[in-house]
Amino acid sequence: MDQRSMAVLNKLTKADSYISVEKLAELFNVSRRTIYNDLDKINDWLKEQHLSQPKQVRGKGLYLEPSVKRELLQTMDTSDLPYYAFSKTERKAWIYIYLVGTHQFYFLDNFQDLFGVSRNTVIEDIKKLKKELETNQLRLVSERKKGYNIHGTETVIRSLLIQYLTEVVPKDTWFSFVKDLEEKNHKNENEDFRNDIIFSTADLYQVKAFLNDYERQVEIEITDDVRNDLILWFYLFIQRVKQGKYVEVDPAEKEVIHTTDEFQGAKELCRRLSNYFHSTISLDEIYYFTKYLLSAKVNYSLNLQLENQEMKKLTSVVEKMVYDFQTYAAVAFPDQQRMIHNLLLHLKPTYYRIKYGLHIENVLKDSVKNNYPEIFHLTKKVIHHVEDLMGQKVDDNEIAFITMHFGGWLRKEGVVLEQRHKKLLIVCTNGLGTSRLLESQLEGLFSDVDITGVTSLREYEEIEDLAASADFIVSTIVLPDRGVPVFVVDPVLNNEDKEQLLKKVNSLFDNGSYQNMISIDTVMDMIRRYAAIQDEATLQHELKTYFQSPISMDSENQKPDLPELLPKNRMKVKKRVETWKEAISEAAYPLLNQGLITSDYVKKMIQMVEATGPYIVISDQVALPHANPKDGVIRTGMSMLLLENDVNLRGKSVRLFIVLASIDNEQHLKALSQLTQLFSKKSAKEKIMQSGDQTELIELIQTHFKA
């Protein structure tokens, strides 16, 4: 029997009930005909062992007799059969990678042997791949004695190579493999990504060493996930060069790239690669490698080259983004310069990725959009500054990266750490923005835990006394056992993720939860007085689990809607006021009268406009007066004043004043997002601005949210 036939027999042996041929075909990503061929091999083998063949019952499926199962379980080691079944998508991707990334000739029978599938299956895979390539102006052709080959523009060929690699290289497996490289352990039993056939472990180790040297030269640290990708990509780029396949870089792009430190680092990197692989790397190739280095996400950079003309433009963009975000979100970052610096650190590779058409898939995009819809919406409102600079749209993939930065800073702002009992270390491989977002989520989740640091995988591996640094670890990837408990999570946590993590940590530490102010022993004593307890140990355990479960989670969906924060008794229409100061005071009066704010808050709103200008004007004729939570907010709320005649607010004409008071930097975000969406609709805004009285104004706004 071959590998897959053994794996099919293993499934039949361990099945609790009938299993159909269709189900087996689905499990192994092959056709029904292939499964029937495997069954023939299984039958022949069982016959040689003097065992009964699998029985097939119409409408139910296959099964092995119990006596045969017992015999097989005793005589065969079926616990860990080494078989991996490739899906149609994976086979198609690997065919491309084999054809582009190796020097060998590949024919139909080669792919049959590689994937263990029929000739017809391979033909169908190649047809589908050929069709995909044609949409990218590439040609897949069959040449006599040379097998299959791909022709077209080299930059497109390499871009698709990266795309197909992302479809078949599992992140966890690749992290494990790269760690083996670090230890010069060239034995890797997990071969899901076919490293035994395509990749030379010794060569990959050298590429990694050269990249480490590059980081030291340029004074940066590339994020673990991107660095591991670059090792693979650069290795395959070199294979293309060795095949005599070269890229060409536009002269205008060369002029810009030439001025960067990354280009100087790339020259030395390529010199070392050239010597090691005994292959000449052209100047155009060095520029091409630099594009990817410029586009790489980094944990830190000791030299952002702020004097560079492009960086000056980018710094200006970041400053505008931060300013506008604060305006739209009605928050104030106390350490704006640090916020600008960190966002610039992230936006620099984003800028180059967009400029050179390089794509890094953000696997957290959907999670960010679902769990942080308001922050994502606000980020989309300020991203136009980047789009104006680039002259093109920024996709949601990149916007989600930037959202994580803003989200992390919003949650970081105003958090005061109390005395903690347990030490938590965070290991995150996805870069600065994701790390900050994960840290802020965990800070809000564990009120009695001291977060000792956020590290990359490399920094984690260099920690000698891990037990002294952490009582437990939260990581975005699986880590080897070093004696400290590790909880693996997604970088963006939803409610269910938070609850499960909290329960796991609570069960690990008897006194590790803020709920432990409740004495389980006292509760047990009360129960003993009035009831007979049959199983004290179990009851005590269940009570502990119940009291240590989170009472409520911080859900984006629990934030109040606009109708909640802006009820009809806080909306009014007035003919005119004399000054903008009077308008703010008049608009804020319902909040003051109902005890949501103090008079100091009204004064502070006016003072902020006097100090910083008309920053509160968020749209034509619309102003959003607000101050900081500490300036006199008692409860979160909003109020609205519509004037029939406009008032001059420091050089800007305003008729609608919406006063915002929020107890923190997040409670108001959902309502504010709904408000901005309302006023982004031209017809809706015009109707509201034309309201003749309070009743009409209230009806228009309430109708909008009922629709």
FENQUI-V905969 format. One line per field, one symbol per residue. phi: phi as a letter, one per 40 degrees, with the letter a starting at -180 (. if undefined). psi: psi as a letter, one per 40 degrees, with the letter a starting at -180 (. if undefined). burial: I if it has 24 or more other ideal C-beta (glycine too) atoms within 12 Angstrom, else O. A space follows every 10 residues. Layout:
BEGIN
phi=???
psi=???
burial=???
END
This chain:
BEGIN
phi=.cdccccccc ccccccacbc cccccccbfb cccccccccc cccccccccg bccccbbdgb hcabcdccdc ccccbbcbca ccbbcccdcc ccccdccccc cbcccbbdcc cdccbgbccc ccdccccccd cccccbfbbb bbbcgbgcab biccccdccc dccccccbcc dcccdccccd cdcfccbbcc bdbgccbcbc ccccccdccc ccccdcccgb bccdccdccc dcccdccccc cccgbbcbbd dcccdccdcc ccccccccdc cccccccfac bccccccccc dccccccbca acacfcccdc cccccccccc cccccccccf bbccbccccc ccccdccdcd dccccbgcbb ccccdccccc cbcccccccc cbcccccccc gacbccdccc dcdccccccc cccgcbcccb bbbbbbbbbb hccccccccc cccccbcbbc ccibbccccc ccccccccca cabbbcbcbc cbgbdbbcbc cbccdcdccc ccccccccbd bcbccccccc cccccccccb acccbccccc cccccccccc cabcbccccc cdcccbcccb babbcabcbc ccccccccdd ccccgcbbcc ccccdccccc cbgcccccad gbbbcabcdc chcbacabab bbbcbcbcbf gbcbbbbbcb bbcacbdccc cccccccccc cdcccccccc dcaccccccc cccdccc
psi=iadddddddd dddehdaihi dddddddefi iddddddddd ddddddddef iiiiihhhed aiiiiddddd dddddigedf hghhhhiddd dddddddddd eieihhiddd ddddefiidd dddddddddd ddddeefihh ihhheeaiih iahddddddd ddddddeehh dddddddddd ddefhehheh fdefddddhh dddddddddd dddddddefi hiiddddddd dddddddddd ddefhiihhh ddddddddei dddddddddd ddddddefhh hidddddddd ddddehiidi hegefeehdd dddddddddd ddddddddef ihhdgddddd dddddddddd dddddefhhh hgeedddddd dfdddddddd deeddddddd fiihiddddd dddddddddd ddhehhhihi dihhhhhhee iddddddddd dddddgefhh heihiidddd dehdgddddi dihhieihii hfehhhhhii dhhadddddd ddddddddhd feieeeehhd ddddddddde ihhdgddddd dddddddeih diighdeeii iddddgidee hihidiidid dddddddedd dddefdiidd dddddddddd deafeeheih ehighiaide efhdihiiih hhhdhiihgf ehhhdhhhhh hheaeddedd ddddddddee hdddddddde hdiddddddd dddded.
burial=IOOIIIIIII IIIOIOOOII IOOIIOIIII IOOIIOIIIO IIIOOIOOOO IOIIOOOOOO IIIIOOOIIO OIOOOIOIOO OOIIIIOIOI IIIIIIIIII IIOOOIIIOO IOOIIIIIOO IIOOIIOOII OIIOOIOIOI OOOOOOIIII OOOIIIIIII IIIIIIIIIO IOIIIIIIII IIOOOOOIOO OIIIIOOIII IOIIIIIIII IIOIIOIIOI IIIIIIIIII IIIIIIIIII IIOOIIIOIO OOIOOIIOOI IIIOIIIIII IIIIOIIOIO IOIIIIIIII IIIIIIIIII IOOIIOOIOI IOIIIOIIII IIIIIIIIII IIIOOOOOII IIIIIIIIII IIIIIIOIOI IIOIIOIIII IIIIIIIIII IIIOIIOOII OOOIIOIIII IIIIIIIIII IIIIOOOOOO OIIIIIIIII IIIIIIIIII IIIIIIIIII IIOIIIIIII OOIOOIOOII IIIIIIIOIO OOOIIIIIII IIIIOOIIOO IIIIIIOIIO OIIIIOOOOI OOOIOOOOOO OOOOOOOOOO OOIIOOIIII OOIIOIOOII IIIOIIIOOI IIIIOOIOOI IOIIIIIIII IIOOOIIOOO IIOIIIOIIO OOOIIIIIIO IIIIIIIIIO IIIOIIIIII IIIOOIIOIO OOOIIIIIII IIIIIIIIII IIIIIIIIIO OOOOIOOIIO IOOOOOIIOI IOOIOOO
END
